[in-house]
Amino acid sequence: MTSQPEIAIRPPLAAREREALFITHPIFRRPAFGSHHPLSTSRQSALLDLCEALGWLSPGVQRIAPLADRELLERFHAPDYLDALEAACEAMSAGPAVRERYNIGTMECPLFEGLWERARASVGGSVLAAQLALDGIIAFHPGGGTHHGRPERASGFCYFNDPVFAILTLLDGGITRLLYIDLDAHHGDGVQDAFARDGRVSFFSIHEEGRWPGTGGLHDRLGGRAVNVPVPRGITDAEYWFIVEQLLAPMLGRFRPEAVVVTLGADALAGDPLSAMQLSNHTLWAATELCIERARAAVVLGGGGYNPWTTARLWAGMWARLSGQPIPPSLPEPAVDVLSALSCDLVDDEDRDPQWFTTVADPPCRTEYVTVRQQVRDIVTSLARD
């Protein structure tokens, strides 16, 4: 048995500590990924529209992400891959050899108008976020979080790996102890592999067991620098917070990071069609804030999220909490209209919670009577012992 703190009534982080800035780019409002893809939902434009409807995005708190140039991209990505991606984007076509070698133009990583600019904006935004973080500003870049990208190929809906560039920028700024925290339902394999041999970077990931890409096993420890927590289906707020208290909080205290980069995937929320995790957005907000509070430099990125209603609400609420703005108990009509206009073929009508259309915050979860399953306790015991 365990209980969760009253997450919903914690004061917003920025009101207690630091300035927060929201990073975006006009390209994120454009349709992407075609018409039959899990990311074809208008989640980024919905997030922006929702925040604007609530008065949370004044010009003074926004920064436009620069488009990463070739020199920057080549710090991580192979020149031949960049050549192939740019050429395919210009032609809007990829031949069999390109599809096979680079995973471009496939069902997983399709071609679409604006792809080249969008991917570069994700990287440029993460670099800018890290630069701001070095100045003590909490930088929120929901257009980032493409944590599966590989140096030489696209992977897992990700063409570049923008968290890698955020980390590189922080290391360039003199950071010697950085903790990358991945709260996405899918393991951030591309980021962990990128820094597997760099002792300045450690990793913490909570992800669903058995989900693609199949990495991040319990014993994947990188000699003690990585804590991977593959959780069973149906993970609850109480179980998740048990993991945070028993594993994440002690790691933050032990490692004492100078900087954190958090990938705040929304696919860990209840109602997401690509995972079976059952979290409320309160729990993910609180876990993110715990990480930010322990480091002087902090970057918060987006990530997965295939239910446009829960995704937009998670990230909008995260921005409200980071920027010190109150979250209303019910939404005004313009905000309701934003959420009501969304659609998603992956979420059936009967599975759409009415609260997704009328609130930002999920109902506070009563966890004091929820039992933490023995399987979850065994995972925590094994990792704590190691």
C-alpha positions in Angstrom: 0.0 0.0 0.0 1.2 3.5 -0.7 -0.3 6.9 -1.0 0.3 9.7 -3.5 0.9 13.3 -2.5 -1.8 15.9 -3.2 -0.2 16.7 -6.6 -3.1 18.9 -7.7 -2.7 21.5 -5.1 1.1 21.9 -5.3 1.9 25.6 -6.2 3.1 26.0 -9.8 6.8 25.6 -10.1 7.7 28.9 -11.9 5.8 30.8 -9.2 8.2 29.3 -6.7 11.5 29.5 -8.6 12.3 30.4 -12.2 11.2 32.1 -15.3 9.7 29.8 -18.0 9.7 30.2 -21.8 7.6 28.4 -24.4 9.5 27.4 -27.6 7.5 26.8 -30.8 7.6 27.4 -34.6 4.8 28.1 -37.1 5.7 24.8 -38.9 4.2 22.9 -35.9 0.7 24.2 -36.8 0.9 22.6 -40.3 -0.6 19.1 -41.0 2.0 16.4 -40.7 2.5 12.6 -41.3 -0.2 12.3 -43.9 -3.7 11.0 -43.2 -3.2 7.4 -41.9 -0.5 7.7 -39.2 -0.7 7.8 -35.4 0.8 11.3 -35.5 -1.5 12.7 -38.2 -3.7 14.2 -35.4 -3.3 18.0 -34.9 -1.9 17.7 -31.4 0.7 20.5 -31.7 -1.8 23.0 -33.2 -4.3 21.9 -30.6 -1.9 22.6 -27.8 -1.1 26.1 -29.2 -4.8 26.9 -29.7 -5.7 25.6 -26.3 -3.0 27.7 -24.6 -4.0 30.8 -26.5 -7.7 30.2 -25.7 -6.8 30.2 -22.0 -4.6 33.3 -22.3 -1.4 31.4 -21.5 0.7 32.3 -24.5 1.5 36.0 -24.6 4.2 37.1 -27.1 6.6 37.7 -24.2 6.8 34.1 -23.1 7.2 32.6 -26.6 10.5 32.0 -28.5 10.6 30.8 -32.1 12.7 27.8 -32.7 15.5 28.4 -35.3 15.8 25.8 -38.1 18.9 23.7 -37.5 21.5 24.0 -40.2 23.6 21.3 -41.8 26.7 21.9 -39.7 24.6 21.5 -36.5 22.8 18.4 -37.7 26.1 16.7 -38.6 27.2 16.8 -35.0 25.0 13.6 -34.6 23.5 12.6 -37.9 25.5 11.0 -40.8 26.0 13.2 -43.9 24.7 10.6 -46.3 21.5 10.2 -44.2 21.0 14.0 -44.3 21.5 14.0 -48.0 19.0 11.3 -48.5 16.4 12.9 -46.3 16.7 16.3 -47.8 16.5 14.9 -51.4 13.5 12.8 -50.5 11.7 15.7 -49.0 12.4 17.9 -52.1 11.1 15.2 -54.4 8.4 13.9 -52.0 9.5 10.4 -53.1 11.9 7.8 -51.8 13.0 4.8 -53.9 13.3 1.2 -52.5 16.9 1.5 -51.7 16.4 4.8 -49.7 13.4 3.3 -47.9 15.4 0.2 -47.0 18.6 1.9 -45.9 17.3 5.0 -44.2 13.7 4.1 -43.3 12.5 7.2 -45.1 9.1 7.2 -47.0 7.9 4.1 -45.1 4.6 3.7 -43.2 6.6 4.3 -40.0 8.4 7.4 -41.1 6.5 8.8 -44.1 7.3 11.8 -46.3 5.0 14.8 -46.0 5.0 18.5 -47.0 7.1 20.5 -44.5 9.0 17.5 -43.1 12.5 18.9 -43.6 11.6 22.2 -41.9 9.6 20.5 -39.1 12.5 18.1 -38.2 15.0 21.0 -38.3 12.7 23.1 -36.0 12.5 20.3 -33.5 16.3 20.2 -33.3 16.7 24.0 -33.3 14.1 24.3 -30.6 15.9 21.9 -28.4 19.2 23.7 -28.8 17.6 27.0 -28.0 15.9 25.3 -25.0 19.3 24.2 -23.7 20.8 27.6 -24.2 18.0 29.2 -22.2 18.4 26.6 -19.5 22.0 27.4 -19.1 20.8 30.9 -18.2 18.5 29.6 -15.5 15.3 29.6 -17.5 13.0 26.6 -17.6 12.6 25.9 -21.3 9.5 24.1 -22.6 9.7 22.7 -26.1 6.7 20.5 -26.8 7.7 20.2 -30.5 10.7 18.2 -29.3 11.1 14.8 -27.8 12.0 12.8 -30.9 14.0 10.3 -28.9 14.2 7.3 -31.3 16.1 9.1 -34.1 19.3 7.4 -35.1 22.5 8.9 -36.5 22.1 7.1 -39.9 18.3 6.5 -40.2 14.8 7.5 -39.2 13.2 5.4 -36.5 10.0 5.3 -34.5 8.3 8.3 -36.2 11.5 10.3 -35.5 13.7 11.7 -38.3 16.3 13.5 -36.1 17.0 13.1 -32.4 16.4 16.5 -30.9 17.0 15.4 -27.2 20.6 14.5 -28.2 21.1 18.1 -29.4 19.8 19.5 -26.2 22.2 17.4 -24.2 25.1 18.3 -26.5 24.4 22.0 -26.0 24.3 21.6 -22.2 27.5 19.7 -22.2 29.1 22.4 -24.4 28.0 24.9 -21.8 30.1 23.2 -19.1 27.6 20.8 -17.6 29.4 17.7 -16.2 26.5 15.9 -14.5 23.4 15.6 -16.7 20.4 13.4 -16.1 18.1 12.5 -19.0 14.7 11.5 -17.7 12.3 9.8 -20.2 8.6 9.6 -19.1 7.4 8.4 -22.5 5.6 5.0 -22.7 8.3 3.9 -25.1 12.0 3.6 -24.2 14.2 6.4 -25.5 16.7 4.1 -27.1 18.2 6.7 -29.4 19.2 9.0 -26.6 20.6 6.3 -24.4 22.7 4.8 -27.2 24.0 8.2 -28.2 25.6 8.8 -24.8 26.3 5.3 -23.7 30.0 6.0 -23.5 29.8 9.5 -22.1 30.2 9.5 -18.3 28.8 12.9 -17.9 25.3 11.7 -18.8 23.0 9.4 -16.8 19.6 8.0 -17.7 16.3 7.3 -16.0 13.3 5.9 -17.9 9.9 4.6 -17.0 8.3 2.9 -19.9 5.8 0.1 -20.6 7.2 -3.4 -20.7 7.0 -5.2 -24.1 6.4 -2.0 -26.1 8.4 -1.1 -29.2 11.5 -0.7 -29.5 11.9 -3.5 -26.9 15.0 -1.9 -25.3 15.4 -0.6 -21.8 15.3 -3.9 -19.9 15.5 -4.1 -16.2 19.2 -5.1 -16.3 20.2 -2.5 -18.9 22.2 -0.4 -16.4 25.2 1.1 -18.4 27.5 0.2 -15.5 25.2 2.0 -13.0 24.5 5.2 -15.1 21.1 4.0 -16.3 18.0 3.1 -14.4 15.4 1.5 -16.8 12.0 0.7 -15.3 9.9 -1.4 -17.6 6.4 -1.4 -16.0 3.5 -3.8 -16.5 0.4 -3.0 -18.4 -2.2 -0.9 -16.5 0.3 1.0 -14.3 -1.6 3.3 -12.0 -0.8 6.7 -10.4 -0.1 5.0 -7.1 2.3 2.5 -8.6 4.0 5.1 -10.7 4.5 7.4 -7.7 5.8 4.5 -5.7 8.5 4.1 -8.4 9.2 7.9 -8.4 9.6 7.9 -4.6 11.7 4.7 -4.4 13.9 5.1 -7.5 13.8 8.5 -9.2 14.0 10.7 -6.2 16.9 8.8 -4.7 18.8 8.9 -8.0 18.3 12.6 -8.2 19.7 13.0 -4.7 22.6 10.6 -5.4 23.6 11.9 -8.8 23.0 15.6 -8.0 22.5 16.7 -11.6 23.6 20.1 -12.7 21.1 19.8 -15.6 18.1 17.7 -16.5 16.4 17.0 -19.8 12.9 15.5 -19.5 11.0 13.9 -22.4 7.4 14.2 -21.3 5.6 11.8 -23.5 1.8 11.8 -23.3 1.4 8.2 -24.3 1.7 7.1 -20.7 -1.7 8.7 -20.0 -4.9 6.7 -19.7 -6.7 6.7 -23.0 -3.7 6.6 -25.3 -4.2 4.1 -28.1 -0.5 3.1 -28.3 0.0 2.1 -24.7 -1.9 0.5 -21.8 -0.6 2.7 -19.1 -3.3 4.4 -16.9 -1.8 7.6 -15.6 -3.4 10.9 -14.9 -1.7 14.1 -16.0 -1.3 15.2 -12.4 1.3 12.4 -11.9 3.3 13.3 -14.9 3.3 17.0 -14.0 4.5 16.1 -10.5 7.3 13.8 -11.7 8.5 16.4 -14.2 8.5 19.1 -11.5 10.4 16.9 -9.1 13.2 16.6 -11.7 13.3 20.3 -12.5 13.5 21.2 -8.8 16.7 19.2 -8.4 18.8 20.9 -11.1 19.8 24.5 -11.9 19.3 23.9 -15.7 16.2 22.3 -17.0 14.7 21.5 -20.4 11.3 19.9 -20.9 10.5 18.4 -24.2 7.4 16.7 -25.7 7.5 13.2 -27.0 4.9 10.6 -27.9 1.2 11.0 -27.5 -1.4 9.6 -29.9 -4.6 10.7 -28.2 -4.9 14.4 -29.2 -7.2 15.4 -26.3 -5.1 13.9 -23.5 -1.8 15.0 -25.2 -2.9 18.7 -25.7 -4.2 18.8 -22.1 -1.0 17.3 -20.6 1.3 19.7 -22.3 -1.0 22.7 -21.8 -1.2 22.0 -18.1 2.5 21.5 -17.9 3.1 24.8 -19.4 0.6 26.5 -17.0 2.4 25.0 -14.0 5.8 25.9 -15.3 4.8 29.4 -16.0 2.8 30.0 -12.8 -0.7 30.3 -14.3 -3.7 28.8 -12.6 -5.5 25.9 -14.3 -9.3 26.6 -14.2 -11.6 23.8 -13.0 -13.6 23.9 -16.2 -12.7 25.3 -19.6 -14.2 28.4 -21.2 -16.1 28.0 -24.4 -13.2 28.9 -26.8 -11.1 26.2 -25.2 -13.9 23.7 -25.3 -14.3 24.5 -29.0 -10.6 23.7 -29.6 -10.8 20.3 -28.1 -14.2 19.5 -29.7 -12.8 20.2 -33.1 -10.2 17.4 -32.8 -10.6 13.9 -34.3 -8.6 10.6 -34.0 -9.3 7.4 -35.8 -7.5 5.5 -33.1 -9.9 6.4 -30.3 -13.4 5.2 -30.7 -16.3 7.6 -29.9 -17.5 5.5 -26.9 -14.0 5.6 -25.4 -13.7 9.4 -25.4 -14.0 10.7 -21.8 -16.3 13.7 -21.6 -13.8 15.4 -19.3 -11.3 15.5 -22.2 -13.5 18.2 -23.7 -14.2 20.3 -20.6 -11.1 20.4 -18.4 -7.3 20.5 -18.6 -6.6 18.7 -15.3 -7.7 15.1 -14.9 -9.7 14.3 -11.7 -7.3 13.9 -8.7 -6.8 10.2 -8.2 -7.6 8.7 -4.9 -4.7 6.4 -4.4 -4.6 5.7 -0.7 -6.7 2.5 -1.1 -4.9 1.3 -4.2 -2.5 -1.6 -3.8 0.8 -1.5 -5.5 1.1 -4.8 -7.3 3.8 -7.2 -6.2 5.3 -7.2 -9.7 5.9 -3.5 -9.4 7.4 -3.9 -5.9 9.7 -6.6 -7.3 10.9 -4.3 -10.0 11.7 -1.6 -7.6 13.4 -4.0 -5.2 15.6 -5.3 -7.9 16.7 -1.9 -9.1 17.2 -0.5 -5.6 19.4 -3.5 -4.8 21.5 -3.0 -7.9 
